[in-house]
Amino acid sequence: MIEVEYLRKEYGGFTAVEGSSFSVSDGEVFGIIGPNGAGKTTTLKMLSGLIEPTAGSARVAGYDAQDPEMRTRLGFLPEESPLYEDMTPLSYLSFFADLYDVPTATERIHQTLDRLELDHRARRLGDMSKGMRRKVAIARSLVNDPDVLIYDEPASGLDPLTTNYIIEFTRELSDSGKTVVFSAHNLFHVESICDRIVVMNNGRIVAGGSVEDLREEYGRTEYHVSTTVEVADAVRENGTYRRVVGSMDAVAETRELVEASGGSVVDIETHTPSLEDIFLDLATDAPDVEGRP
């Protein structure tokens, strides 16, 4: 559904994106994460046909990303999405449906707003909460029933309840067969809904795969063994001793040491790295890109 090869974007002597390559399958939720200035938004705008790459190629839904026909198959939600405040949700969405020449537009608009649980459809947009306006912006991205959705920080600045709703709705879109490219700073949300992820830093993709793939390659699983007697490298904690080791062989060794000292193992906890842990390591270690300070 999306094929990106050696995508590059320069602004004067500044390289915003350097040699990105990845693919996204039909019905997949694909995450792009990275620190501010990593090149995420520039990448999403190139996929959306809003800016032209300096080099490389991007194909979306079978079209070159610069082909105007591609946009009939695409729904794009930028991080900042101002609305026409004097319009109502119904008039606003009807306006965009006319631009896309959508048949049976009124029925589709109401169906989309039903899915988003937006009831105040005749209220002026300028009088609506930020969360309600964001739902209208999402509805706008769906008015042409696109195959591919590109969402840049869809829940940015929203309260936790609205944020969780929008994240769950994003997964529902994938379950209904739509392909979603998704960028967010909240890595818990990325981890919870994305099938695969790429990590960007300094304009480059520095890692990619499923969360489990990234854990296996870049993370370190730890085992916290709690015992009744002290062994080497253990720390006293709440009446027991805790030793942190990095393998099951070390867990077995700890058990043998404890039993040899007349004690016992009372608990073993497995600690796996979160996506945030992995991201912080990758973002810290990534090299600079030509043209950056």
C-alpha positions as CSV (number, residue, x, y, z in Angstrom):
1,M,0.0,0.0,0.0
2,I,2.9,2.4,0.7
3,E,6.5,2.0,-0.7
4,V,9.2,4.4,0.2
5,E,12.7,4.2,-1.2
6,Y,15.7,6.3,-0.3
7,L,13.5,9.4,0.4
8,R,15.5,12.5,1.0
9,K,14.5,16.2,1.7
10,E,16.9,19.1,1.8
11,Y,16.1,22.7,2.6
12,G,19.1,24.7,1.4
13,G,22.1,23.1,3.1
14,F,19.9,21.4,5.8
15,T,19.0,17.8,5.4
16,A,15.6,17.1,7.1
17,V,15.2,13.5,5.9
18,E,18.1,11.3,4.7
19,G,17.6,8.1,2.7
20,S,14.4,6.7,4.3
21,S,13.1,3.4,3.0
22,F,10.2,1.4,4.4
23,S,6.9,-0.2,3.3
24,V,3.5,-0.4,4.8
25,S,1.1,-3.2,4.2
26,D,-2.7,-3.0,3.6
27,G,-4.6,-2.7,6.9
28,E,-1.5,-2.1,8.9
29,V,-1.0,0.6,11.6
30,F,2.6,1.8,11.0
31,G,4.2,4.1,13.6
32,I,6.9,6.7,13.0
33,I,8.5,8.0,16.2
34,G,11.4,10.2,17.1
35,P,12.4,13.4,19.0
36,N,11.4,16.8,17.8
37,G,13.3,17.6,14.6
38,A,13.8,14.0,13.7
39,G,12.1,14.3,10.3
40,K,8.8,12.7,11.1
41,T,6.5,15.5,10.0
42,T,8.5,16.1,6.8
43,T,8.3,12.4,6.0
44,L,4.5,12.4,6.5
45,K,4.1,15.5,4.3
46,M,6.1,13.9,1.5
47,L,3.9,10.8,1.7
48,S,0.8,13.1,1.6
49,G,2.1,14.9,-1.5
50,L,2.3,18.3,0.3
51,I,6.0,18.7,-0.2
52,E,8.2,17.3,-3.0
53,P,11.2,15.1,-2.1
54,T,14.7,16.2,-3.1
55,A,15.4,12.6,-4.0
56,G,14.0,9.1,-3.7
57,S,10.4,8.0,-4.2
58,A,7.2,7.4,-2.3
59,R,4.2,5.5,-3.7
60,V,0.9,5.5,-1.9
61,A,-2.1,3.3,-2.8
62,G,-0.4,2.6,-6.2
63,Y,0.2,6.2,-7.1
64,D,3.3,8.4,-6.9
65,A,2.8,10.6,-3.8
66,Q,3.0,13.7,-6.1
67,D,0.2,12.5,-8.3
68,P,-3.0,14.5,-7.6
69,E,-5.1,11.3,-8.1
70,M,-3.4,9.8,-5.0
71,R,-5.2,12.3,-2.8
72,T,-8.5,10.8,-3.7
73,R,-7.3,7.7,-1.9
74,L,-5.8,9.5,1.1
75,G,-6.9,11.1,4.3
76,F,-4.4,13.4,6.0
77,L,-4.6,14.8,9.6
78,P,-1.8,17.3,10.4
79,E,-0.8,18.0,14.0
80,E,-2.2,21.5,13.7
81,S,-5.6,21.5,11.9
82,P,-7.4,24.8,12.1
83,L,-11.1,24.6,11.2
84,Y,-13.5,27.2,9.8
85,E,-14.9,28.4,13.2
86,D,-18.1,30.0,11.9
87,M,-19.2,26.7,10.3
88,T,-20.9,23.8,12.0
89,P,-19.6,20.2,11.8
90,L,-22.2,19.4,9.2
91,S,-21.6,22.4,7.0
92,Y,-17.8,22.0,7.3
93,L,-17.8,18.3,6.3
94,S,-20.3,18.9,3.5
95,F,-18.0,21.5,2.1
96,F,-15.1,19.0,1.9
97,A,-17.4,16.3,0.6
98,D,-18.3,18.6,-2.3
99,L,-14.6,19.2,-2.9
100,Y,-14.1,15.4,-3.2
101,D,-17.3,15.0,-5.2
102,V,-18.5,12.4,-2.7
103,P,-21.8,10.7,-3.5
104,T,-24.4,10.3,-0.7
105,A,-22.3,12.7,1.3
106,T,-24.9,13.5,4.0
107,E,-25.4,9.9,4.9
108,R,-21.6,9.2,5.0
109,I,-21.0,12.3,7.2
110,H,-23.6,11.2,9.7
111,Q,-22.2,7.7,9.8
112,T,-18.7,9.0,10.4
113,L,-19.9,11.4,13.2
114,D,-21.9,8.5,14.7
115,R,-18.7,6.4,14.8
116,L,-16.9,9.3,16.5
117,E,-19.7,9.8,19.0
118,L,-20.0,13.5,18.0
119,D,-23.6,14.6,18.8
120,H,-23.4,18.5,18.6
121,R,-23.5,18.7,14.8
122,A,-25.2,22.0,14.5
123,R,-23.0,23.8,17.0
124,R,-20.6,26.5,15.7
125,L,-17.1,25.0,15.5
126,G,-15.6,27.9,17.3
127,D,-17.7,27.1,20.3
128,M,-16.7,23.5,20.5
129,S,-14.0,22.0,22.8
130,K,-10.6,21.0,21.4
131,G,-11.5,17.3,21.6
132,M,-14.7,17.8,19.7
133,R,-12.9,19.9,17.0
134,R,-10.3,17.2,16.7
135,K,-13.0,14.6,16.1
136,V,-14.4,16.9,13.3
137,A,-10.9,17.0,11.8
138,I,-10.7,13.2,11.9
139,A,-14.1,13.1,10.2
140,R,-12.8,15.4,7.5
141,S,-10.0,12.9,6.8
142,L,-12.6,10.2,6.3
143,V,-15.1,12.0,4.3
144,N,-13.8,10.6,1.0
145,D,-13.6,7.0,2.4
146,P,-9.8,6.8,1.8
147,D,-7.8,3.6,1.7
148,V,-4.8,5.3,3.4
149,L,-4.8,7.5,6.5
150,I,-1.8,9.6,7.6
151,Y,-2.2,10.9,11.1
152,D,0.4,13.3,12.7
153,E,-0.1,13.5,16.4
154,P,-3.9,12.8,16.2
155,A,-4.4,13.2,20.0
156,S,-2.0,16.1,20.6
157,G,-3.0,18.3,23.5
158,L,-6.2,16.4,24.3
159,D,-7.5,15.2,27.7
160,P,-6.8,11.5,28.6
161,L,-10.4,10.4,27.9
162,T,-10.6,11.9,24.5
163,T,-7.0,10.7,23.7
164,N,-7.9,7.1,24.6
165,Y,-11.0,7.3,22.5
166,I,-9.1,8.6,19.4
167,I,-6.3,6.0,19.8
168,E,-8.9,3.2,20.0
169,F,-10.7,4.7,17.0
170,T,-7.5,4.6,15.0
171,R,-7.2,0.9,15.7
172,E,-10.8,0.4,14.6
173,L,-10.0,2.1,11.3
174,S,-7.2,-0.5,10.7
175,D,-9.6,-3.3,11.7
176,S,-12.0,-2.1,9.0
177,G,-9.2,-2.5,6.4
178,K,-7.7,1.0,6.2
179,T,-3.9,1.5,6.2
180,V,-2.8,4.0,8.9
181,V,0.6,5.8,9.2
182,F,0.7,7.2,12.7
183,S,3.1,9.5,14.5
184,A,2.8,10.4,18.2
185,H,5.1,11.4,21.1
186,N,3.1,9.2,23.5
187,L,5.0,6.0,23.1
188,F,2.6,4.0,25.2
189,H,-0.1,4.7,22.6
190,V,2.2,3.9,19.8
191,E,3.2,0.6,21.4
192,S,-0.5,-0.3,22.1
193,I,-1.8,0.1,18.5
194,C,1.1,-0.1,16.0
195,D,1.9,-3.3,14.2
196,R,5.3,-2.0,13.2
197,I,7.4,1.0,14.0
198,V,10.4,2.9,12.6
199,V,12.5,5.1,14.9
200,M,13.8,8.3,13.3
201,N,16.6,10.6,14.6
202,N,18.5,13.4,12.9
203,G,16.6,12.7,9.7
204,R,17.5,9.0,9.5
205,I,15.6,5.8,10.3
206,V,17.8,4.2,13.0
207,A,15.7,1.1,13.8
208,G,12.5,-0.6,12.7
209,G,10.2,-3.6,13.3
210,S,7.5,-4.7,15.6
211,V,7.8,-3.8,19.3
212,E,8.9,-7.3,20.0
213,D,11.5,-7.2,17.3
214,L,12.9,-4.0,18.7
215,R,13.0,-5.4,22.2
216,E,14.8,-8.5,21.0
217,E,17.4,-6.5,19.1
218,Y,17.9,-3.4,21.2
219,G,16.3,-4.1,24.6
220,R,17.7,-6.0,27.6
221,T,15.4,-8.2,29.7
222,E,16.2,-8.3,33.4
223,Y,15.2,-10.8,36.1
224,H,14.7,-9.5,39.6
225,V,15.2,-12.4,42.0
226,S,14.0,-11.9,45.6
227,T,15.6,-14.2,48.2
228,T,15.6,-14.7,52.0
229,V,19.4,-14.6,52.3
230,E,22.0,-12.3,50.9
231,V,24.0,-13.2,47.8
232,A,26.6,-11.3,45.7
233,D,25.2,-8.1,44.2
234,A,22.0,-8.3,46.1
235,V,20.3,-5.3,47.6
236,R,18.2,-5.5,50.8
237,E,14.6,-4.5,50.2
238,N,11.5,-4.9,52.4
239,G,12.9,-7.7,54.5
240,T,14.3,-9.7,51.5
241,Y,17.2,-9.4,49.1
242,R,16.9,-8.5,45.5
243,R,19.4,-9.5,42.9
244,V,19.1,-8.3,39.3
245,V,20.4,-10.6,36.5
246,G,20.3,-10.7,32.8
247,S,19.6,-14.4,31.9
248,M,17.8,-17.5,33.0
249,D,21.2,-19.1,33.6
250,A,22.0,-16.4,36.1
251,V,18.6,-17.0,37.7
252,A,19.5,-20.7,38.1
253,E,22.9,-19.7,39.5
254,T,21.3,-17.4,42.0
255,R,18.9,-20.1,43.1
256,E,21.9,-22.5,43.7
257,L,23.7,-19.8,45.7
258,V,20.7,-19.2,47.9
259,E,20.0,-22.8,48.6
260,A,23.7,-23.4,49.4
261,S,23.3,-20.7,52.0
262,G,20.2,-22.3,53.5
263,G,17.8,-19.7,52.1
264,S,15.1,-19.8,49.4
265,V,13.9,-17.8,46.4
266,V,10.6,-16.1,47.2
267,D,9.9,-14.3,43.9
268,I,11.2,-13.8,40.4
269,E,10.0,-10.9,38.3
270,T,10.7,-10.4,34.6
271,H,11.3,-6.8,33.5
272,T,11.1,-6.2,29.8
273,P,12.1,-2.8,28.3
274,S,9.3,-0.5,27.2
275,L,9.3,1.2,23.8
276,E,10.2,4.4,25.6
277,D,13.3,2.7,27.1
278,I,14.4,1.5,23.7
279,F,13.6,4.8,22.0
280,L,15.7,6.8,24.6
281,D,18.7,4.6,24.0
282,L,18.4,4.8,20.2
283,A,17.8,8.6,20.2
284,T,20.8,9.1,22.4
285,D,23.1,6.9,20.3
286,A,22.1,8.0,16.8
287,P,24.7,9.9,14.7
288,D,24.2,13.4,13.4
289,V,23.2,14.0,9.7
290,E,25.1,16.2,7.2
291,G,23.8,19.7,7.4
292,R,22.7,19.6,11.0
293,P,24.4,21.7,13.7
